[in-house]
Amino acid sequence: MTDDFLHPTPEYDAADWEQRQYADGDGQPLEVTLERFYWLHLDWYDEKGFLFSEGGLSKMVVRLERDRGPESLDDALRMFVDHWMIPTAVRSGFPPFDQLDEEARLEMTRDAEIFSD
């Protein structure tokens, strides 16, 4: 891995949030308000092409809005980052997680098992 794939490790700050707007499949606005912590992760994955199969971040947001369960769109995105994106990066050994052995990486992601294959 190169430093190009240095996974973001920002501090979580519940008071630092940002609102963005996307258009749903019918062109209606979808407002998404997340802590900056989550936007940093979502933007990084989008920039690195990891959301390519989703059609990019904006199409993923629209799909999540359409397919989500009873949780809000904001919470669905938080869950995706917390239980899929970050654990996948940890398990894959993206820097800075490449400094940890496999056992430590697996232990860090045990709470995300509901999304594992």
Residue frames relative to the residue before (quaternion, step in Angstrom):
aa qw qx qy qz dx dy dz
M 1.0000 0.0000 0.0000 0.0000 0.00 0.00 0.00
T 0.2783 -0.7476 0.5768 0.1757 3.52 -1.12 0.60
D 0.6717 -0.4798 0.3675 0.4285 3.54 -1.28 0.12
D 0.4924 0.6438 -0.4351 0.3922 3.60 1.24 -0.22
F 0.7467 0.3567 -0.1961 0.5260 3.56 1.17 -0.54
L 0.2686 0.7558 -0.5406 0.2535 3.56 1.10 0.70
H 0.3418 -0.7789 0.4973 0.1707 3.53 -0.35 1.31
P 0.4868 -0.6642 0.4672 0.3218 3.62 -0.91 0.80
T 0.0528 -0.7835 0.6187 0.0217 3.55 -1.07 0.77
P 0.0823 0.8347 -0.5389 0.0780 3.59 0.69 1.07
E 0.5208 -0.5807 0.5138 0.3571 3.52 -1.29 0.37
Y 0.4189 -0.6866 0.5312 0.2665 3.56 -1.04 0.75
D 0.0246 0.7753 -0.6290 0.0507 3.57 -0.88 0.99
A 0.3389 -0.7842 0.4878 0.1793 3.58 -0.32 1.27
A 0.6652 0.5077 -0.3049 0.4547 3.60 1.17 -0.43
D 0.6653 0.4798 -0.2905 0.4926 3.60 1.26 -0.29
W 0.1988 0.7965 -0.5385 0.1898 3.57 -0.02 1.29
E 0.1862 -0.7630 0.6127 0.0881 3.50 -1.32 0.39
Q 0.2284 -0.7579 0.5953 0.1376 3.55 -1.09 0.74
R 0.0482 -0.7780 0.6263 0.0062 3.55 -1.00 0.91
Q 0.2728 -0.7583 0.5718 0.1537 3.51 -1.23 0.50
Y 0.0710 -0.7629 0.6426 0.0106 3.52 -1.04 0.92
A 0.3921 -0.6830 0.5530 0.2718 3.57 -1.26 0.33
D 0.3840 -0.7162 0.5287 0.2452 3.56 -0.87 0.91
G 0.7678 -0.3850 0.2528 0.4455 3.58 -1.27 -0.04
D 0.7091 0.4126 -0.2436 0.5173 3.57 1.22 -0.48
G 0.5838 -0.6072 0.3598 0.4013 3.57 1.27 0.17
Q 0.4887 0.6506 -0.4367 0.3837 3.57 1.29 0.15
P 0.5152 -0.6714 0.4287 0.3164 3.59 -0.97 0.77
L 0.1523 -0.7325 0.6581 0.0841 3.51 -1.17 0.81
E 0.1652 -0.7827 0.5924 0.0956 3.57 -0.67 1.04
V 0.0768 -0.7833 0.6168 0.0042 3.53 -0.87 1.03
T 0.0431 -0.7897 0.6117 -0.0186 3.56 -0.74 1.11
L 0.1016 0.7968 -0.5801 0.1349 3.54 -0.53 1.25
E 0.5787 -0.5318 0.4780 0.3921 3.49 -1.29 0.36
R 0.6137 -0.5756 0.3947 0.3691 3.57 -1.07 0.74
F 0.5233 0.6369 -0.3918 0.4086 3.61 1.13 -0.60
Y 0.7148 0.4428 -0.2518 0.4792 3.59 0.87 -0.96
W 0.6357 0.5199 -0.3422 0.4566 3.60 0.97 -0.75
L 0.6157 0.5468 -0.3551 0.4424 3.61 0.99 -0.75
H 0.6704 0.4813 -0.2962 0.4807 3.58 0.97 -0.83
L 0.6762 0.4984 -0.3017 0.4511 3.58 0.80 -0.97
D 0.6596 0.4975 -0.3100 0.4704 3.59 0.93 -0.85
W 0.6424 0.5287 -0.3278 0.4475 3.61 0.95 -0.86
Y 0.6757 0.4846 -0.2998 0.4676 3.58 0.86 -0.92
D 0.6431 0.5140 -0.3209 0.4683 3.56 1.03 -0.76
E 0.6725 0.5076 -0.2930 0.4518 3.60 0.88 -0.96
K 0.7125 0.4452 -0.2550 0.4786 3.59 1.02 -0.77
G 0.5499 -0.6591 0.3737 0.3515 3.59 1.26 0.05
F 0.4424 0.7140 -0.4510 0.3019 3.59 1.23 0.18
L 0.6822 0.4321 -0.2905 0.5132 3.58 1.25 -0.20
F 0.2775 0.7996 -0.4892 0.2102 3.56 1.30 0.30
S 0.6794 0.4896 -0.3009 0.4563 3.59 0.88 -0.91
E 0.6459 0.4945 -0.3131 0.4902 3.58 1.24 -0.40
G 0.5082 -0.6334 0.4276 0.3972 3.58 1.25 -0.32
G 0.6632 -0.4764 0.2927 0.4975 3.55 1.28 0.33
L 0.7322 -0.4575 0.2957 0.4087 3.52 -1.33 0.26
S 0.6810 0.4967 -0.3209 0.4319 3.61 0.78 -0.91
K 0.6752 0.4704 -0.3056 0.4789 3.62 0.94 -0.76
M 0.6098 0.5382 -0.3522 0.4631 3.58 1.11 -0.63
V 0.6246 0.5326 -0.3330 0.4640 3.59 1.01 -0.80
V 0.6617 0.5002 -0.3025 0.4695 3.59 0.91 -0.89
R 0.6581 0.4996 -0.3129 0.4685 3.60 0.95 -0.84
L 0.6462 0.5134 -0.3221 0.4638 3.58 0.96 -0.83
E 0.6271 0.5312 -0.3393 0.4577 3.58 0.98 -0.79
R 0.6845 0.4902 -0.2739 0.4649 3.56 0.97 -0.88
D 0.8080 0.3435 -0.1371 0.4587 3.57 0.85 -1.01
R 0.4796 0.6971 -0.4413 0.2988 3.60 1.18 -0.21
G 0.5072 -0.6291 0.4971 0.3160 3.52 -1.29 0.38
P 0.8215 -0.2424 0.1709 0.4871 3.58 -1.03 -0.74
E 0.5519 0.6117 -0.4077 0.3936 3.61 1.21 -0.27
S 0.5824 -0.5668 0.4440 0.3774 3.55 -1.24 0.40
L 0.6457 -0.4969 0.3997 0.4200 3.56 -1.27 0.29
D 0.6186 0.5451 -0.3386 0.4534 3.58 0.99 -0.82
D 0.6988 0.4615 -0.2748 0.4724 3.58 0.86 -0.94
A 0.6097 0.5447 -0.3558 0.4526 3.59 1.06 -0.66
L 0.6572 0.4902 -0.3070 0.4832 3.60 1.02 -0.77
R 0.6233 0.5258 -0.3402 0.4682 3.60 0.98 -0.78
M 0.6634 0.5053 -0.3044 0.4604 3.58 0.92 -0.92
F 0.6299 0.5376 -0.3312 0.4522 3.59 0.99 -0.81
V 0.6711 0.4763 -0.2965 0.4846 3.59 0.93 -0.87
D 0.7235 0.4757 -0.2540 0.4310 3.58 0.77 -1.07
H 0.8143 0.3018 -0.1208 0.4808 3.56 0.92 -0.91
W 0.7541 0.2910 -0.2325 0.5409 3.59 1.21 0.04
M 0.7256 0.4601 -0.2772 0.4301 3.59 0.57 -1.11
I 0.7309 0.4234 -0.2562 0.4699 3.58 0.58 -1.11
P 0.6772 0.4803 -0.3272 0.4514 3.66 0.77 -0.84
T 0.6185 0.5371 -0.3498 0.4545 3.61 1.05 -0.69
A 0.6573 0.4998 -0.3061 0.4738 3.59 0.97 -0.84
V 0.6430 0.5133 -0.3232 0.4675 3.58 0.98 -0.83
R 0.6874 0.4849 -0.2882 0.4575 3.59 0.80 -1.00
S 0.6847 0.4899 -0.2803 0.4611 3.58 1.05 -0.78
G 0.4390 -0.7290 0.4345 0.2950 3.56 1.23 -0.23
F 0.2150 0.7620 -0.5740 0.2090 3.58 1.02 0.76
P 0.5317 -0.5902 0.4763 0.3769 3.58 -1.06 0.61
P 0.5837 -0.1438 -0.7992 0.0005 1.72 -1.97 1.49
F 0.4725 0.7079 -0.4242 0.3093 3.60 1.27 -0.01
D 0.5187 0.6471 -0.4079 0.3819 3.59 1.27 -0.22
Q 0.5818 0.5841 -0.3697 0.4286 3.59 1.25 -0.22
L 0.6521 0.4984 -0.2999 0.4862 3.58 1.30 -0.26
D 0.4686 -0.6489 0.5011 0.3289 3.57 -1.10 0.58
E 0.7110 -0.4884 0.3020 0.4059 3.56 -1.25 0.43
E 0.6366 0.5375 -0.3340 0.4409 3.58 0.95 -0.82
A 0.6613 0.4962 -0.3029 0.4741 3.60 0.94 -0.86
R 0.6473 0.5159 -0.3259 0.4568 3.59 0.98 -0.80
L 0.6577 0.5008 -0.3131 0.4676 3.59 0.96 -0.82
E 0.6374 0.5282 -0.3255 0.4569 3.58 0.99 -0.81
M 0.6420 0.5401 -0.3205 0.4397 3.60 1.02 -0.78
T 0.7674 0.3820 -0.1800 0.4825 3.59 1.11 -0.62
R 0.3174 0.7873 -0.4861 0.2075 3.61 1.21 0.18
D 0.6754 0.5010 -0.3126 0.4417 3.62 0.95 -0.77
A 0.6561 0.4995 -0.3190 0.4673 3.60 1.21 -0.16
E 0.3254 0.7980 -0.4643 0.2043 3.60 1.25 0.13
I 0.5773 0.6088 -0.3932 0.3760 3.61 1.08 -0.52
F 0.7307 0.3944 -0.2342 0.5056 3.60 1.21 -0.40
S 0.5079 0.6557 -0.4389 0.3457 3.60 1.20 0.04
D 0.6069 -0.5864 0.4062 0.3505 3.54 -1.23 0.55
